Amino acid sequence: MNSKQDQMTSTDVTTLRWVVMGVCGCGKSKIGQGLAHRLHMQFIEGDQYHPSSNVLKMRDGTPLTDSDRSDWLMQLTKLIADAREQGHGLVLSCSALKRAYRDLLRSADPDLRFIHLHGDRHLIAERMQARQQHFMPVSLLDSQLADLQVLQDDEVGISLDIEETPDTLINHIIKMHTTSL
């Protein structure tokens, strides 16, 4: 577990905007939904904003390029900006694999927090194989791991190992942010 808790302060944890990030199969949606539910805020599944051309590429086992991700990331950035402008909290699941992607998302909200879910490749692959009706094949896991740039010291966020249960991870996120206020 890695945290930058001293940078994570806010007057109200429920008005923060969060991105739950990591490679496919790490639990972004599950953790994101659980966190949003516990904090009574909106959850946005980032995958729902991929254009059909991206989904088809991924389903066929073709990794996305930066160009493929551009419009998708711009839509997600707009959602973050809207939530910030309205003073609403938000939890967004988004791979946010590269620093440049996170910088773009952060351009909509300088207080944006990242929750990087990481774990053993074998565990992630097992989880992906167990998923039903998801377009992302296990064959793309290695390309995502190759693209992944971990959070840097100047990025506000935490890194959590998915060996822990979802409830434990969510409790840790909430506890860390409420005790740092």
Residue, then its C-alpha position, 0 to 999 in steps of 0.5 A: m500500500n502506497s499513499k500520499q495522504d499528506q496531499m489528500t485533504s478536503t473539507d468534505v470527502t463526499t465532494l471529491r472527484w476520484v478515478v479508480m485506475g489500473v489495468c483490465g481485471c483489477g477491480k476498478s468497477k467493483i471498487g468504484q461502485g462500492l466507494a460511490h455507494r458508501l459516499h453517496m455519490q455518482f459512479i461512472e463506468g468509464d468503459q461505457y464511454h468507449p466508442s464502438s470502434n474501440v470496443l470492437k478493437m479490444r474484443d478482437g484482441t487489438p490494443l488501443t492506441d493513444s489516438d483511439r483513446s483520445d476522444w474517450l478521454m476527452q469525454l471523461t474529462k468533461l464529466i469530471a469538469d462538470a462534476r467539479e463545476q457543480g460541486h458534486g463528488l464523483v467516482l470514475s473507473c478508468s484505466a488511466l494507464k499513462r501519466a499523460y492520460r491522468d494529466l488530461l483528466r486532472s486538467a478538469d480538476p486539479d484536486l482529482r484523486f487517483i486510486h491505483l489498483h494493482g496486483d499479481r498478473h496471474l491473479i488479474a488474469e484469473r479474474m479476467q477469465a472468470r468475468q462474463q460478458h466483458f469485451m476485454p480478452v485476457s490477451l490484452l493484459d500484457s499490453q496494458l501492463a506494458d503501458l502502465q505508468v504508476l502514480q508519480d510522487d507529484e500525483v495525488g493518489i494511493s496505490l492499493d494491492i487487490e489481494e485485499t477484499p473489496d470492503t477492506l480496500i474501500n474502508h481504507i480509502i474512506k478512512m484515509h481521506t476522513t482522517s486526513l481532513 
